Amino acid sequence: MSALLLTIFLSLVLVTLFILLFVKERRNGKFRSSEQDALLPFEDEDPRSDS
């Protein structure tokens, strides 16, 4: 029975930690993924017009 209680306690701790870190990242304002950041060097700084 103590193993079950320990497992439930650790699960609740992990869930709480995940939720806190998720909320912190959402409030941080950076909603970009690593794939988007990897493409930043390919973005044009000044768009060219063909006129």
PDBQT receptor file of N, H, CA, C and O in Angstrom, charges set to zero:
ATOM      1  N   MET A   1       0.819  -1.197   0.000  1.00  0.00    +0.000 N 
ATOM      2  CA  MET A   1       0.000   0.000   0.000  1.00  0.00    +0.000 C 
ATOM      3  C   MET A   1       0.863   1.261   0.000  1.00  0.00    +0.000 C 
ATOM      4  O   MET A   1       0.494   2.261  -0.615  1.00  0.00    +0.000 OA
ATOM      5  N   SER A   2       2.003   1.221   0.683  1.00  0.00    +0.000 N 
ATOM      6  H   SER A   2       2.302   0.408   1.183  1.00  0.00    +0.000 HD
ATOM      7  CA  SER A   2       2.856   2.410   0.728  1.00  0.00    +0.000 C 
ATOM      8  C   SER A   2       3.482   2.697  -0.639  1.00  0.00    +0.000 C 
ATOM      9  O   SER A   2       3.742   3.851  -0.978  1.00  0.00    +0.000 OA
ATOM     10  N   ALA A   3       3.724   1.636  -1.425  1.00  0.00    +0.000 N 
ATOM     11  H   ALA A   3       3.514   0.698  -1.150  1.00  0.00    +0.000 HD
ATOM     12  CA  ALA A   3       4.265   1.848  -2.772  1.00  0.00    +0.000 C 
ATOM     13  C   ALA A   3       3.245   2.559  -3.652  1.00  0.00    +0.000 C 
ATOM     14  O   ALA A   3       3.611   3.404  -4.468  1.00  0.00    +0.000 OA
ATOM     15  N   LEU A   4       1.988   2.228  -3.494  1.00  0.00    +0.000 N 
ATOM     16  H   LEU A   4       1.690   1.541  -2.831  1.00  0.00    +0.000 HD
ATOM     17  CA  LEU A   4       0.925   2.884  -4.258  1.00  0.00    +0.000 C 
ATOM     18  C   LEU A   4       0.818   4.357  -3.877  1.00  0.00    +0.000 C 
ATOM     19  O   LEU A   4       0.688   5.214  -4.750  1.00  0.00    +0.000 OA
ATOM     20  N   LEU A   5       0.871   4.652  -2.604  1.00  0.00    +0.000 N 
ATOM     21  H   LEU A   5       0.976   3.956  -1.894  1.00  0.00    +0.000 HD
ATOM     22  CA  LEU A   5       0.803   6.044  -2.154  1.00  0.00    +0.000 C 
ATOM     23  C   LEU A   5       2.011   6.841  -2.636  1.00  0.00    +0.000 C 
ATOM     24  O   LEU A   5       1.882   8.001  -3.029  1.00  0.00    +0.000 OA
ATOM     25  N   LEU A   6       3.176   6.217  -2.604  1.00  0.00    +0.000 N 
ATOM     26  H   LEU A   6       3.281   5.275  -2.286  1.00  0.00    +0.000 HD
ATOM     27  CA  LEU A   6       4.380   6.886  -3.093  1.00  0.00    +0.000 C 
ATOM     28  C   LEU A   6       4.274   7.167  -4.590  1.00  0.00    +0.000 C 
ATOM     29  O   LEU A   6       4.658   8.244  -5.047  1.00  0.00    +0.000 OA
ATOM     30  N   THR A   7       3.762   6.218  -5.345  1.00  0.00    +0.000 N 
ATOM     31  H   THR A   7       3.449   5.343  -4.974  1.00  0.00    +0.000 HD
ATOM     32  CA  THR A   7       3.591   6.394  -6.785  1.00  0.00    +0.000 C 
ATOM     33  C   THR A   7       2.603   7.516  -7.084  1.00  0.00    +0.000 C 
ATOM     34  O   THR A   7       2.847   8.338  -7.967  1.00  0.00    +0.000 OA
ATOM     35  N   ILE A   8       1.509   7.555  -6.366  1.00  0.00    +0.000 N 
ATOM     36  H   ILE A   8       1.311   6.887  -5.649  1.00  0.00    +0.000 HD
ATOM     37  CA  ILE A   8       0.515   8.614  -6.566  1.00  0.00    +0.000 C 
ATOM     38  C   ILE A   8       1.107   9.972  -6.200  1.00  0.00    +0.000 C 
ATOM     39  O   ILE A   8       0.900  10.953  -6.915  1.00  0.00    +0.000 OA
ATOM     40  N   PHE A   9       1.830  10.032  -5.106  1.00  0.00    +0.000 N 
ATOM     41  H   PHE A   9       1.997   9.235  -4.526  1.00  0.00    +0.000 HD
ATOM     42  CA  PHE A   9       2.453  11.288  -4.687  1.00  0.00    +0.000 C 
ATOM     43  C   PHE A   9       3.448  11.788  -5.732  1.00  0.00    +0.000 C 
ATOM     44  O   PHE A   9       3.420  12.962  -6.099  1.00  0.00    +0.000 OA
ATOM     45  N   LEU A  10       4.320  10.913  -6.210  1.00  0.00    +0.000 N 
ATOM     46  H   LEU A  10       4.342   9.959  -5.912  1.00  0.00    +0.000 HD
ATOM     47  CA  LEU A  10       5.303  11.319  -7.219  1.00  0.00    +0.000 C 
ATOM     48  C   LEU A  10       4.631  11.724  -8.524  1.00  0.00    +0.000 C 
ATOM     49  O   LEU A  10       5.095  12.647  -9.195  1.00  0.00    +0.000 OA
ATOM     50  N   SER A  11       3.557  11.057  -8.891  1.00  0.00    +0.000 N 
ATOM     51  H   SER A  11       3.180  10.307  -8.346  1.00  0.00    +0.000 HD
ATOM     52  CA  SER A  11       2.819  11.424 -10.096  1.00  0.00    +0.000 C 
ATOM     53  C   SER A  11       2.222  12.818  -9.967  1.00  0.00    +0.000 C 
ATOM     54  O   SER A  11       2.278  13.611 -10.908  1.00  0.00    +0.000 OA
ATOM     55  N   LEU A  12       1.660  13.114  -8.819  1.00  0.00    +0.000 N 
ATOM     56  H   LEU A  12       1.616  12.471  -8.055  1.00  0.00    +0.000 HD
ATOM     57  CA  LEU A  12       1.092  14.445  -8.597  1.00  0.00    +0.000 C 
ATOM     58  C   LEU A  12       2.168  15.527  -8.599  1.00  0.00    +0.000 C 
ATOM     59  O   LEU A  12       1.936  16.632  -9.088  1.00  0.00    +0.000 OA
ATOM     60  N   VAL A  13       3.330  15.217  -8.061  1.00  0.00    +0.000 N 
ATOM     61  H   VAL A  13       3.518  14.319  -7.664  1.00  0.00    +0.000 HD
ATOM     62  CA  VAL A  13       4.437  16.171  -8.081  1.00  0.00    +0.000 C 
ATOM     63  C   VAL A  13       4.868  16.441  -9.519  1.00  0.00    +0.000 C 
ATOM     64  O   VAL A  13       5.093  17.594  -9.889  1.00  0.00    +0.000 OA
ATOM     65  N   LEU A  14       4.986  15.400 -10.327  1.00  0.00    +0.000 N 
ATOM     66  H   LEU A  14       4.803  14.464 -10.026  1.00  0.00    +0.000 HD
ATOM     67  CA  LEU A  14       5.390  15.577 -11.721  1.00  0.00    +0.000 C 
ATOM     68  C   LEU A  14       4.353  16.352 -12.519  1.00  0.00    +0.000 C 
ATOM     69  O   LEU A  14       4.710  17.201 -13.336  1.00  0.00    +0.000 OA
ATOM     70  N   VAL A  15       3.081  16.074 -12.294  1.00  0.00    +0.000 N 
ATOM     71  H   VAL A  15       2.791  15.385 -11.630  1.00  0.00    +0.000 HD
ATOM     72  CA  VAL A  15       2.018  16.800 -12.993  1.00  0.00    +0.000 C 
ATOM     73  C   VAL A  15       2.048  18.273 -12.609  1.00  0.00    +0.000 C 
ATOM     74  O   VAL A  15       1.919  19.144 -13.469  1.00  0.00    +0.000 OA
ATOM     75  N   THR A  16       2.216  18.551 -11.334  1.00  0.00    +0.000 N 
ATOM     76  H   THR A  16       2.320  17.843 -10.635  1.00  0.00    +0.000 HD
ATOM     77  CA  THR A  16       2.280  19.940 -10.873  1.00  0.00    +0.000 C 
ATOM     78  C   THR A  16       3.484  20.656 -11.469  1.00  0.00    +0.000 C 
ATOM     79  O   THR A  16       3.377  21.806 -11.895  1.00  0.00    +0.000 OA
ATOM     80  N   LEU A  17       4.614  19.987 -11.500  1.00  0.00    +0.000 N 
ATOM     81  H   LEU A  17       4.700  19.053 -11.154  1.00  0.00    +0.000 HD
ATOM     82  CA  LEU A  17       5.816  20.570 -12.087  1.00  0.00    +0.000 C 
ATOM     83  C   LEU A  17       5.613  20.862 -13.567  1.00  0.00    +0.000 C 
ATOM     84  O   LEU A  17       5.999  21.930 -14.043  1.00  0.00    +0.000 OA
ATOM     85  N   PHE A  18       5.015  19.936 -14.297  1.00  0.00    +0.000 N 
ATOM     86  H   PHE A  18       4.701  19.069 -13.911  1.00  0.00    +0.000 HD
ATOM     87  CA  PHE A  18       4.759  20.139 -15.713  1.00  0.00    +0.000 C 
ATOM     88  C   PHE A  18       3.843  21.337 -15.929  1.00  0.00    +0.000 C 
ATOM     89  O   PHE A  18       4.108  22.169 -16.797  1.00  0.00    +0.000 OA
ATOM     90  N   ILE A  19       2.774  21.434 -15.154  1.00  0.00    +0.000 N 
ATOM     91  H   ILE A  19       2.559  20.759 -14.449  1.00  0.00    +0.000 HD
ATOM     92  CA  ILE A  19       1.821  22.536 -15.319  1.00  0.00    +0.000 C 
ATOM     93  C   ILE A  19       2.492  23.876 -15.006  1.00  0.00    +0.000 C 
ATOM     94  O   ILE A  19       2.292  24.853 -15.727  1.00  0.00    +0.000 OA
ATOM     95  N   LEU A  20       3.279  23.922 -13.944  1.00  0.00    +0.000 N 
ATOM     96  H   LEU A  20       3.442  23.128 -13.358  1.00  0.00    +0.000 HD
ATOM     97  CA  LEU A  20       3.965  25.168 -13.596  1.00  0.00    +0.000 C 
ATOM     98  C   LEU A  20       4.950  25.598 -14.680  1.00  0.00    +0.000 C 
ATOM     99  O   LEU A  20       5.010  26.776 -15.034  1.00  0.00    +0.000 OA
ATOM    100  N   LEU A  21       5.715  24.656 -15.204  1.00  0.00    +0.000 N 
ATOM    101  H   LEU A  21       5.667  23.699 -14.917  1.00  0.00    +0.000 HD
ATOM    102  CA  LEU A  21       6.668  24.995 -16.267  1.00  0.00    +0.000 C 
ATOM    103  C   LEU A  21       5.960  25.386 -17.554  1.00  0.00    +0.000 C 
ATOM    104  O   LEU A  21       6.428  26.267 -18.276  1.00  0.00    +0.000 OA
ATOM    105  N   PHE A  22       4.840  24.744 -17.848  1.00  0.00    +0.000 N 
ATOM    106  H   PHE A  22       4.460  24.028 -17.262  1.00  0.00    +0.000 HD
ATOM    107  CA  PHE A  22       4.069  25.081 -19.041  1.00  0.00    +0.000 C 
ATOM    108  C   PHE A  22       3.522  26.501 -18.946  1.00  0.00    +0.000 C 
ATOM    109  O   PHE A  22       3.619  27.274 -19.899  1.00  0.00    +0.000 OA
ATOM    110  N   VAL A  23       2.953  26.839 -17.806  1.00  0.00    +0.000 N 
ATOM    111  H   VAL A  23       2.875  26.211 -17.032  1.00  0.00    +0.000 HD
ATOM    112  CA  VAL A  23       2.403  28.184 -17.613  1.00  0.00    +0.000 C 
ATOM    113  C   VAL A  23       3.516  29.227 -17.672  1.00  0.00    +0.000 C 
ATOM    114  O   VAL A  23       3.321  30.308 -18.227  1.00  0.00    +0.000 OA
ATOM    115  N   LYS A  24       4.666  28.915 -17.111  1.00  0.00    +0.000 N 
ATOM    116  H   LYS A  24       4.824  28.036 -16.661  1.00  0.00    +0.000 HD
ATOM    117  CA  LYS A  24       5.798  29.839 -17.152  1.00  0.00    +0.000 C 
ATOM    118  C   LYS A  24       6.233  30.105 -18.591  1.00  0.00    +0.000 C 
ATOM    119  O   LYS A  24       6.499  31.252 -18.950  1.00  0.00    +0.000 OA
ATOM    120  N   GLU A  25       6.307  29.078 -19.407  1.00  0.00    +0.000 N 
ATOM    121  H   GLU A  25       6.091  28.146 -19.116  1.00  0.00    +0.000 HD
ATOM    122  CA  GLU A  25       6.701  29.249 -20.805  1.00  0.00    +0.000 C 
ATOM    123  C   GLU A  25       5.662  30.035 -21.593  1.00  0.00    +0.000 C 
ATOM    124  O   GLU A  25       6.016  30.844 -22.451  1.00  0.00    +0.000 OA
ATOM    125  N   ARG A  26       4.391  29.807 -21.311  1.00  0.00    +0.000 N 
ATOM    126  H   ARG A  26       4.103  29.150 -20.615  1.00  0.00    +0.000 HD
ATOM    127  CA  ARG A  26       3.335  30.541 -22.011  1.00  0.00    +0.000 C 
ATOM    128  C   ARG A  26       3.362  32.020 -21.653  1.00  0.00    +0.000 C 
ATOM    129  O   ARG A  26       3.097  32.865 -22.508  1.00  0.00    +0.000 OA
ATOM    130  N   ARG A  27       3.676  32.344 -20.409  1.00  0.00    +0.000 N 
ATOM    131  H   ARG A  27       3.891  31.657 -19.715  1.00  0.00    +0.000 HD
ATOM    132  CA  ARG A  27       3.746  33.745 -19.985  1.00  0.00    +0.000 C 
ATOM    133  C   ARG A  27       5.019  34.418 -20.462  1.00  0.00    +0.000 C 
ATOM    134  O   ARG A  27       5.087  35.646 -20.518  1.00  0.00    +0.000 OA
ATOM    135  N   ASN A  28       6.012  33.640 -20.802  1.00  0.00    +0.000 N 
ATOM    136  H   ASN A  28       5.956  32.643 -20.757  1.00  0.00    +0.000 HD
ATOM    137  CA  ASN A  28       7.291  34.182 -21.245  1.00  0.00    +0.000 C 
ATOM    138  C   ASN A  28       7.140  34.951 -22.551  1.00  0.00    +0.000 C 
ATOM    139  O   ASN A  28       7.895  35.889 -22.805  1.00  0.00    +0.000 OA
ATOM    140  N   GLY A  29       6.181  34.570 -23.376  1.00  0.00    +0.000 N 
ATOM    141  H   GLY A  29       5.567  33.808 -23.169  1.00  0.00    +0.000 HD
ATOM    142  CA  GLY A  29       5.941  35.285 -24.619  1.00  0.00    +0.000 C 
ATOM    143  C   GLY A  29       6.673  34.727 -25.813  1.00  0.00    +0.000 C 
ATOM    144  O   GLY A  29       6.492  35.219 -26.926  1.00  0.00    +0.000 OA
ATOM    145  N   LYS A  30       7.481  33.734 -25.621  1.00  0.00    +0.000 N 
ATOM    146  H   LYS A  30       7.629  33.334 -24.717  1.00  0.00    +0.000 HD
ATOM    147  CA  LYS A  30       8.188  33.133 -26.753  1.00  0.00    +0.000 C 
ATOM    148  C   LYS A  30       7.443  31.869 -27.153  1.00  0.00    +0.000 C 
ATOM    149  O   LYS A  30       7.575  30.827 -26.512  1.00  0.00    +0.000 OA
ATOM    150  N   PHE A  31       6.668  31.974 -28.209  1.00  0.00    +0.000 N 
ATOM    151  H   PHE A  31       6.561  32.821 -28.730  1.00  0.00    +0.000 HD
ATOM    152  CA  PHE A  31       5.857  30.845 -28.642  1.00  0.00    +0.000 C 
ATOM    153  C   PHE A  31       6.469  30.198 -29.878  1.00  0.00    +0.000 C 
ATOM    154  O   PHE A  31       5.746  29.657 -30.714  1.00  0.00    +0.000 OA
ATOM    155  N   ARG A  32       7.767  30.248 -30.000  1.00  0.00    +0.000 N 
ATOM    156  H   ARG A  32       8.355  30.688 -29.320  1.00  0.00    +0.000 HD
ATOM    157  CA  ARG A  32       8.433  29.690 -31.168  1.00  0.00    +0.000 C 
ATOM    158  C   ARG A  32       9.025  28.336 -30.822  1.00  0.00    +0.000 C 
ATOM    159  O   ARG A  32       9.418  28.081 -29.684  1.00  0.00    +0.000 OA
ATOM    160  N   SER A  33       9.078  27.497 -31.797  1.00  0.00    +0.000 N 
ATOM    161  H   SER A  33       8.759  27.704 -32.722  1.00  0.00    +0.000 HD
ATOM    162  CA  SER A  33       9.692  26.189 -31.597  1.00  0.00    +0.000 C 
ATOM    163  C   SER A  33      11.131  26.233 -32.106  1.00  0.00    +0.000 C 
ATOM    164  O   SER A  33      11.539  27.198 -32.752  1.00  0.00    +0.000 OA
ATOM    165  N   SER A  34      11.877  25.211 -31.819  1.00  0.00    +0.000 N 
ATOM    166  H   SER A  34      11.546  24.427 -31.294  1.00  0.00    +0.000 HD
ATOM    167  CA  SER A  34      13.270  25.170 -32.267  1.00  0.00    +0.000 C 
ATOM    168  C   SER A  34      13.358  25.071 -33.786  1.00  0.00    +0.000 C 
ATOM    169  O   SER A  34      14.330  25.535 -34.381  1.00  0.00    +0.000 OA
ATOM    170  N   GLU A  35      12.341  24.464 -34.422  1.00  0.00    +0.000 N 
ATOM    171  H   GLU A  35      11.551  24.087 -33.939  1.00  0.00    +0.000 HD
ATOM    172  CA  GLU A  35      12.342  24.389 -35.878  1.00  0.00    +0.000 C 
ATOM    173  C   GLU A  35      12.169  25.775 -36.487  1.00  0.00    +0.000 C 
ATOM    174  O   GLU A  35      12.799  26.083 -37.499  1.00  0.00    +0.000 OA
ATOM    175  N   GLN A  36      11.335  26.609 -35.896  1.00  0.00    +0.000 N 
ATOM    176  H   GLN A  36      10.824  26.359 -35.074  1.00  0.00    +0.000 HD
ATOM    177  CA  GLN A  36      11.157  27.968 -36.397  1.00  0.00    +0.000 C 
ATOM    178  C   GLN A  36      12.425  28.783 -36.188  1.00  0.00    +0.000 C 
ATOM    179  O   GLN A  36      12.811  29.558 -37.062  1.00  0.00    +0.000 OA
ATOM    180  N   ASP A  37      13.071  28.620 -35.055  1.00  0.00    +0.000 N 
ATOM    181  H   ASP A  37      12.758  27.990 -34.344  1.00  0.00    +0.000 HD
ATOM    182  CA  ASP A  37      14.305  29.349 -34.791  1.00  0.00    +0.000 C 
ATOM    183  C   ASP A  37      15.417  28.930 -35.746  1.00  0.00    +0.000 C 
ATOM    184  O   ASP A  37      16.274  29.744 -36.091  1.00  0.00    +0.000 OA
ATOM    185  N   ALA A  38      15.413  27.686 -36.172  1.00  0.00    +0.000 N 
ATOM    186  H   ALA A  38      14.717  27.025 -35.891  1.00  0.00    +0.000 HD
ATOM    187  CA  ALA A  38      16.439  27.211 -37.095  1.00  0.00    +0.000 C 
ATOM    188  C   ALA A  38      16.292  27.854 -38.472  1.00  0.00    +0.000 C 
ATOM    189  O   ALA A  38      17.271  27.940 -39.213  1.00  0.00    +0.000 OA
ATOM    190  N   LEU A  39      15.088  28.308 -38.829  1.00  0.00    +0.000 N 
ATOM    191  H   LEU A  39      14.293  28.239 -38.226  1.00  0.00    +0.000 HD
ATOM    192  CA  LEU A  39      14.856  28.915 -40.134  1.00  0.00    +0.000 C 
ATOM    193  C   LEU A  39      15.097  30.423 -40.140  1.00  0.00    +0.000 C 
ATOM    194  O   LEU A  39      15.019  31.039 -41.203  1.00  0.00    +0.000 OA
ATOM    195  N   LEU A  40      15.381  31.026 -39.016  1.00  0.00    +0.000 N 
ATOM    196  H   LEU A  40      15.445  30.525 -38.153  1.00  0.00    +0.000 HD
ATOM    197  CA  LEU A  40      15.576  32.471 -38.956  1.00  0.00    +0.000 C 
ATOM    198  C   LEU A  40      16.671  32.988 -39.888  1.00  0.00    +0.000 C 
ATOM    199  O   LEU A  40      16.476  34.047 -40.484  1.00  0.00    +0.000 OA
ATOM    200  N   PRO A  41      17.801  32.316 -40.051  1.00  0.00    +0.000 N 
ATOM    201  CA  PRO A  41      18.817  32.852 -40.966  1.00  0.00    +0.000 C 
ATOM    202  C   PRO A  41      18.348  32.944 -42.413  1.00  0.00    +0.000 C 
ATOM    203  O   PRO A  41      18.959  33.667 -43.201  1.00  0.00    +0.000 OA
ATOM    204  N   PHE A  42      17.282  32.236 -42.790  1.00  0.00    +0.000 N 
ATOM    205  H   PHE A  42      16.786  31.649 -42.151  1.00  0.00    +0.000 HD
ATOM    206  CA  PHE A  42      16.809  32.247 -44.164  1.00  0.00    +0.000 C 
ATOM    207  C   PHE A  42      15.770  33.333 -44.431  1.00  0.00    +0.000 C 
ATOM    208  O   PHE A  42      15.376  33.525 -45.581  1.00  0.00    +0.000 OA
ATOM    209  N   GLU A  43      15.320  34.042 -43.411  1.00  0.00    +0.000 N 
ATOM    210  H   GLU A  43      15.640  33.887 -42.477  1.00  0.00    +0.000 HD
ATOM    211  CA  GLU A  43      14.355  35.113 -43.615  1.00  0.00    +0.000 C 
ATOM    212  C   GLU A  43      15.073  36.333 -44.179  1.00  0.00    +0.000 C 
ATOM    213  O   GLU A  43      16.172  36.676 -43.743  1.00  0.00    +0.000 OA
ATOM    214  N   ASP A  44      14.435  36.990 -45.160  1.00  0.00    +0.000 N 
ATOM    215  H   ASP A  44      13.542  36.712 -45.514  1.00  0.00    +0.000 HD
ATOM    216  CA  ASP A  44      14.998  38.209 -45.733  1.00  0.00    +0.000 C 
ATOM    217  C   ASP A  44      14.814  39.364 -44.764  1.00  0.00    +0.000 C 
ATOM    218  O   ASP A  44      13.736  39.561 -44.203  1.00  0.00    +0.000 OA
ATOM    219  N   GLU A  45      15.893  40.128 -44.578  1.00  0.00    +0.000 N 
ATOM    220  H   GLU A  45      16.768  39.968 -45.034  1.00  0.00    +0.000 HD
ATOM    221  CA  GLU A  45      15.774  41.277 -43.693  1.00  0.00    +0.000 C 
ATOM    222  C   GLU A  45      15.082  42.429 -44.404  1.00  0.00    +0.000 C 
ATOM    223  O   GLU A  45      14.239  43.099 -43.807  1.00  0.00    +0.000 OA
ATOM    224  N   ASP A  46      15.421  42.679 -45.682  1.00  0.00    +0.000 N 
ATOM    225  H   ASP A  46      16.106  42.136 -46.168  1.00  0.00    +0.000 HD
ATOM    226  CA  ASP A  46      14.704  43.686 -46.454  1.00  0.00    +0.000 C 
ATOM    227  C   ASP A  46      14.130  42.988 -47.680  1.00  0.00    +0.000 C 
ATOM    228  O   ASP A  46      14.872  42.512 -48.539  1.00  0.00    +0.000 OA
ATOM    229  N   PRO A  47      12.821  42.931 -47.752  1.00  0.00    +0.000 N 
ATOM    230  CA  PRO A  47      12.204  42.281 -48.912  1.00  0.00    +0.000 C 
ATOM    231  C   PRO A  47      12.521  43.051 -50.189  1.00  0.00    +0.000 C 
ATOM    232  O   PRO A  47      12.471  44.281 -50.217  1.00  0.00    +0.000 OA
ATOM    233  N   ARG A  48      12.841  42.322 -51.223  1.00  0.00    +0.000 N 
ATOM    234  H   ARG A  48      12.881  41.323 -51.200  1.00  0.00    +0.000 HD
ATOM    235  CA  ARG A  48      13.173  42.945 -52.510  1.00  0.00    +0.000 C 
ATOM    236  C   ARG A  48      11.927  43.040 -53.368  1.00  0.00    +0.000 C 
ATOM    237  O   ARG A  48      11.083  42.144 -53.367  1.00  0.00    +0.000 OA
ATOM    238  N   SER A  49      11.824  44.129 -54.094  1.00  0.00    +0.000 N 
ATOM    239  H   SER A  49      12.510  44.857 -54.095  1.00  0.00    +0.000 HD
ATOM    240  CA  SER A  49      10.728  44.250 -55.061  1.00  0.00    +0.000 C 
ATOM    241  C   SER A  49      11.334  44.179 -56.455  1.00  0.00    +0.000 C 
ATOM    242  O   SER A  49      12.423  44.701 -56.693  1.00  0.00    +0.000 OA
ATOM    243  N   ASP A  50      10.634  43.539 -57.365  1.00  0.00    +0.000 N 
ATOM    244  H   ASP A  50       9.749  43.115 -57.172  1.00  0.00    +0.000 HD
ATOM    245  CA  ASP A  50      11.141  43.337 -58.728  1.00  0.00    +0.000 C 
ATOM    246  C   ASP A  50      10.673  44.443 -59.663  1.00  0.00    +0.000 C 
ATOM    247  O   ASP A  50      10.405  44.168 -60.833  1.00  0.00    +0.000 OA
ATOM    248  N   SER A  51      10.566  45.675 -59.197  1.00  0.00    +0.000 N 
ATOM    249  H   SER A  51      10.784  45.899 -58.247  1.00  0.00    +0.000 HD
ATOM    250  CA  SER A  51      10.092  46.740 -60.081  1.00  0.00    +0.000 C 
ATOM    251  C   SER A  51      11.206  47.575 -60.624  1.00  0.00    +0.000 C 
ATOM    252  O   SER A  51      10.961  48.511 -61.385  1.00  0.00    +0.000 OA
TER     253      SER A  51
